[in-house]
Each structure stands twice: as structure tokens, then as C-alpha cells.
Amino acid sequence: MRVGVIRFPGSNCDRDVHHVLELAGAEPEYVWWNQRNLDHLDAVVIPGGFSYGDYLRAGAIAAITPVMDAVRELVREEKPVLGICNGAQILAEVGLVPGVFTVNEHPKFNCQWTELRVKTTRTPFTGLFKKDEVIRMPVAHAEGRYYHDNISEVWENDQVVLQFHGENPNGSLDGITGVCDESGLVCAVMPHPERASEEILGSVDGFKFFRGILKFRG
Ligand SMILES: NC(=O)CC[C@H](N)C(=O)O
């Protein structure tokens, strides 16, 4: 299965994601910000980092690059798309997932392990978890506070993917830190599953996000 890993100037989790996709048994390949056609791919991951230095707002400039038009086309073709951290911010900026990720309640970069609850298992990335399972993954961001004007709609549509369990380190509304589109195929998560995918890192909970992509394709 061919999975694209999108690179922007300032991406910094691209190699980690590529590595973990290989461990999961996928055939990952890097894709640059100016690529206009991703038809040959079966799925795409937008990794974390500081695309374009987080100028204006995290994700704002990456959102207007040619590759994001190609991602929209993949979504129309019903192929899975996962955005992690800066990737999640980009997916929110282009409107492929509901709501926004904005400046943390305590407005500084925050890096720590978190406990999370998996709120829906209908996405390709969470299909290997049990609903309401508690997992551990780290967060590392300055602009990760989730907000939506009409949060009840997001809950009612089963679009909440991850919720902080216990401590809510950035002040996200309802502790939400992962959301998906209505189909469930486009998923944006602020915590880093690729940093929780090998025993040596302290958790393997995140690995299921990547194995789930392969399982989804059957
Ligand atoms: N780890 C990351 O992807 C960082 C996300 C983003 N640049 C922020 O600080 O909010």
C-alpha cells in the first residue's frame, strides 16, 4: 500500500512517520508541497512540524500550497488522510475537518505525555482500538487548543476522535484533541502517534493508527 508523507519547508516529523509506516508494512514515499497529483497513492499522512515557520498561524501558509489541492482530490476519491499536529492544523485550515486549533491556554510550546480516550473507532486510524479505550501519546505544540462554535454538532456527528483523559494541557474545548470529517476518512489529531509506536519510546499505542490504515484497505 502506497502512503504519501507530505513535506513542507519546516516539516520535522516526516522521517519519523516514514519510519513507522515502514514498520507497519506500508510503502511510504515523500511528497513535496508543490506536487499537484497524488493519484498513485492509496493514503496520505501530513506529519508535524513548523511548516513555513508557523508564520501568520500554524498551518495557514501550507493550506494554500498545490499539494493540498491534490489532497482534496484524494478525499473526493475516498482515500484516508491523517494529519498529525501541524498536519492537523493544516487540515483544519483548509476546512477538511471541523473547527480550529489555536494558541494554547498557557501560550507557550508544551511537550508532555498525555492520556487520551478514543471516542470513535469508525476512522481507518482508530479502527483497531476499542471505543473509550484510554491510550498514551505525547503532545508537542504551541497552537493545539481545539475550538468549534457549535461543538454539540461535532459530538452528534460522531466526529470527535480523541479527547484528553484527565489533564487537559492546552485548554481544548471539551478536551477534544482529534476530530474527523463526516465520512471519518479524514482525521486530524494533535498528539503524535509516531512518537508512541515503539517500546523504546515508552508506548506503542500510536502504532495502531498506522496499522489501521493497512487493515482498512483489507
Ligand atoms: N509538533 C508539531 O507539529 C508542532 C505544531 C505547531 N508548529 C505548534 O507549535 O503548534
Ligand as a Chemical Component Dictionary entry (heavy atoms), coordinates in Angstrom:
data_LIG
# 
_chem_comp.id                   LIG 
_chem_comp.type                 NON-POLYMER 
_chem_comp.pdbx_formal_charge   0 
_chem_comp.three_letter_code    LIG 
# 
loop_
_chem_comp_atom.comp_id 
_chem_comp_atom.atom_id 
_chem_comp_atom.alt_atom_id 
_chem_comp_atom.type_symbol 
_chem_comp_atom.charge 
_chem_comp_atom.model_Cartn_x 
_chem_comp_atom.model_Cartn_y 
_chem_comp_atom.model_Cartn_z 
_chem_comp_atom.pdbx_ordinal 
LIG N1 N1 N 0 4.908 19.205 16.686 1  
LIG C1 C1 C 0 4.314 19.993 15.853 2  
LIG O1 O1 O 0 3.823 19.565 14.813 3  
LIG C2 C2 C 0 4.258 21.465 16.186 4  
LIG C3 C3 C 0 2.950 22.055 15.801 5  
LIG C4 C4 C 0 2.923 23.557 15.665 6  
LIG N2 N2 N 0 4.012 24.054 14.925 7  
LIG C5 C5 C 0 2.712 24.204 17.006 8  
LIG O2 O2 O 0 3.672 24.527 17.689 9  
LIG O3 O3 O 0 1.577 24.394 17.376 10 
# 
loop_
_chem_comp_bond.comp_id 
_chem_comp_bond.atom_id_1 
_chem_comp_bond.atom_id_2 
_chem_comp_bond.value_order 
_chem_comp_bond.pdbx_ordinal 
LIG N1 C1 SING 1 
LIG C1 O1 DOUB 2 
LIG C1 C2 SING 3 
LIG C2 C3 SING 4 
LIG C3 C4 SING 5 
LIG C4 N2 SING 6 
LIG C4 C5 SING 7 
LIG C5 O2 DOUB 8 
LIG C5 O3 SING 9 
# 
